[in-house]
């Protein structure tokens, strides 16, 4: 069961999201917040698996709330829900520690997929978002950084590339003809070698070192 906290300052939006989520027997909406401050407080108290955060909220916006939740409840995964589709906003989302970025226009058809992805600590972007983010970030670093020695084995680089492209452990295992358990072992090793703690950090590393193509 995936326990979900909703945070949006519009009552009708929260009601609509709850209705969509409750159509899935594997989801439980354990709480609702009207602003970022409430979202942080409820995340600490309820410790949900996933928090769905609207970016534009009074008191504390979704990005600031995401940062606080990542610090106080690191096991809780964050899905940003917004009407904005700019590359700057997605970069801010990654830097805030969120794993998903879903446009409200896509919520009716992709909300369940996005929640399931971020609950597994996989990244999720609305259609078309990931390509321009990767393109933007891959051109924002100098050549020296991209040429730094990568302390990973060839197989670990393969796993990292597939992770950065948004694949789940199961999908990576199928693509590389290895077991899911082996993928999980490679992921732990990659995190240790690169000294990072989240999939978002892995994505940024892969982009900076040109391991994924725009």
C-alpha positions in Angstrom: 0.0 0.0 0.0 1.4 3.4 -1.0 0.4 6.1 1.6 0.0 9.5 0.0 -0.2 13.1 1.4 -1.8 15.7 -0.9 -0.8 19.4 -0.7 -2.7 22.0 -2.8 -4.3 25.2 -1.7 -7.4 24.6 -4.0 -10.0 22.4 -2.4 -11.5 21.3 -5.7 -8.0 20.2 -7.0 -7.4 18.2 -3.9 -10.8 16.6 -4.1 -10.2 15.7 -7.8 -6.7 14.3 -7.0 -8.1 12.2 -4.1 -10.8 10.8 -6.3 -8.2 9.8 -9.0 -5.9 8.2 -6.4 -8.7 6.3 -4.6 -9.5 4.5 -7.9 -6.3 2.6 -7.3 -6.6 -0.1 -4.6 -2.9 0.2 -3.9 -3.2 3.9 -2.9 -4.2 5.3 0.5 -4.6 9.1 0.9 -3.5 9.5 4.5 -3.7 13.3 4.7 -4.4 16.7 3.0 -2.6 20.0 3.4 -3.7 23.5 2.2 -0.2 25.0 2.1 3.5 24.2 2.4 3.7 24.6 6.1 0.9 22.2 6.7 2.5 19.8 4.2 5.8 19.7 6.2 4.0 19.2 9.5 1.8 16.4 8.2 4.7 14.7 6.4 6.6 14.6 9.7 3.6 13.3 11.6 2.2 10.9 9.1 5.4 9.8 7.3 3.7 9.0 4.0 5.5 7.1 1.2 4.7 9.9 -1.3 3.9 13.6 -0.9 2.2 15.3 -3.9 3.1 19.0 -3.7 1.6 21.9 -5.7 4.4 24.5 -6.4 2.2 27.6 -5.9 0.9 27.6 -2.3 0.6 30.3 0.3 2.9 30.6 3.3 5.5 28.2 1.9 5.7 27.1 -1.7 6.1 23.5 -2.9 9.8 23.7 -3.6 10.6 25.1 -0.1 8.3 22.5 1.4 10.1 19.8 -0.6 13.4 20.8 0.8 12.1 20.7 4.4 10.5 17.3 3.8 13.6 15.9 2.4 15.6 17.0 5.5 13.0 16.0 8.1 11.5 12.9 6.4 14.1 11.6 4.0 12.3 8.3 3.3 9.3 10.2 1.9 9.4 10.7 -1.8 8.1 13.9 -3.5 6.0 14.4 -6.6 5.7 18.1 -7.8 2.4 18.9 -9.4 2.3 22.2 -11.4 1.0 24.1 -14.4 4.5 25.3 -15.2 6.6 23.4 -17.7 9.9 25.4 -17.7 13.3 23.8 -17.7 14.3 26.2 -14.8 11.4 24.9 -12.7 12.4 21.3 -13.3 16.0 22.0 -12.3 14.7 23.6 -9.1 12.6 20.6 -8.5 15.6 18.2 -8.8 17.7 20.5 -6.6 14.9 20.5 -4.0 15.1 16.7 -3.8 11.9 15.8 -5.6 11.7 12.7 -7.8 8.7 13.6 -10.0 7.4 16.5 -12.0 3.8 16.2 -13.3 1.9 18.8 -15.2 -1.6 19.3 -13.9 -2.8 18.8 -17.5 -1.4 15.3 -17.4 -2.8 14.3 -14.0 -6.0 12.6 -15.2 -4.0 10.1 -17.2 -0.6 9.9 -15.6 -1.0 10.5 -11.9 -1.0 6.9 -10.8 2.0 6.1 -13.0 3.9 9.1 -11.5 3.1 8.1 -7.9 4.2 4.5 -8.4 7.4 5.6 -10.0 8.5 8.1 -7.3 7.4 5.6 -4.6 10.1 3.3 -6.0 12.6 6.2 -6.0 12.5 6.4 -9.7 12.3 9.7 -11.5 9.1 10.7 -13.4 8.6 13.6 -15.7 5.6 14.6 -17.7 5.9 13.8 -21.4 8.4 16.0 -23.2 9.9 17.5 -20.0 12.9 15.2 -19.5 14.3 15.8 -23.0 14.6 19.5 -22.6 15.9 19.2 -19.1 18.6 16.9 -20.1 19.4 19.1 -23.1 19.6 22.2 -20.9 21.7 20.6 -18.2 24.1 18.8 -20.5 25.1 22.2 -22.0 25.5 23.9 -18.6 28.8 22.4 -17.6 32.3 22.8 -19.0 34.4 20.2 -20.8 36.7 19.7 -17.9 34.0 18.5 -15.6 32.5 16.2 -18.2 36.0 14.6 -18.8 36.5 13.8 -15.1 37.3 10.2 -14.5 34.2 8.2 -13.7 34.8 5.8 -10.8 32.4 3.2 -12.1 32.7 -0.1 -13.8 31.3 -0.5 -17.4 28.3 -2.4 -16.0 27.7 0.2 -13.3 27.7 2.9 -16.0 25.1 0.9 -18.0 22.9 0.8 -14.9 23.5 4.5 -14.2 22.5 5.5 -17.8 19.3 3.5 -17.6 18.5 4.9 -14.2 19.0 8.5 -15.5 16.6 7.7 -18.4 13.9 6.9 -15.8 13.9 3.1 -16.0 12.8 1.0 -13.0 14.9 -1.8 -11.5 12.8 -4.4 -13.3 13.2 -2.6 -16.7 17.0 -2.3 -16.2 17.2 -5.9 -15.3 15.4 -6.9 -18.5 17.4 -4.5 -20.7 20.8 -5.8 -19.3 19.7 -9.5 -19.0 20.5 -9.5 -15.2 18.4 -10.1 -12.1 16.6 -7.4 -10.2 18.7 -8.2 -7.2 21.8 -7.6 -9.2 20.5 -4.2 -10.3 19.8 -3.3 -6.7 23.4 -4.3 -5.8 24.8 -2.1 -8.6 22.6 0.8 -7.5 23.9 0.6 -3.9 27.5 0.4 -5.2 26.9 3.4 -7.5 25.5 5.5 -4.6 28.5 4.6 -2.5 31.1 5.3 -5.1 29.6 8.6 -6.2 28.7 9.6 -2.6 25.1 10.6 -3.5 21.9 9.7 -1.7 19.1 10.1 -4.3 18.2 9.2 -7.9 18.0 12.9 -8.7 21.7 13.2 -7.7 22.5 10.3 -10.0 20.6 12.0 -12.9 22.6 15.2 -12.4 25.8 13.2 -12.4 24.9 11.4 -15.5 24.0 14.6 -17.3 27.2 16.4 -16.2 29.3 13.6 -17.5 27.4 13.2 -20.7 26.4 9.6 -19.9 22.9 10.4 -21.2 22.1 12.1 -24.5 19.5 14.9 -24.9 
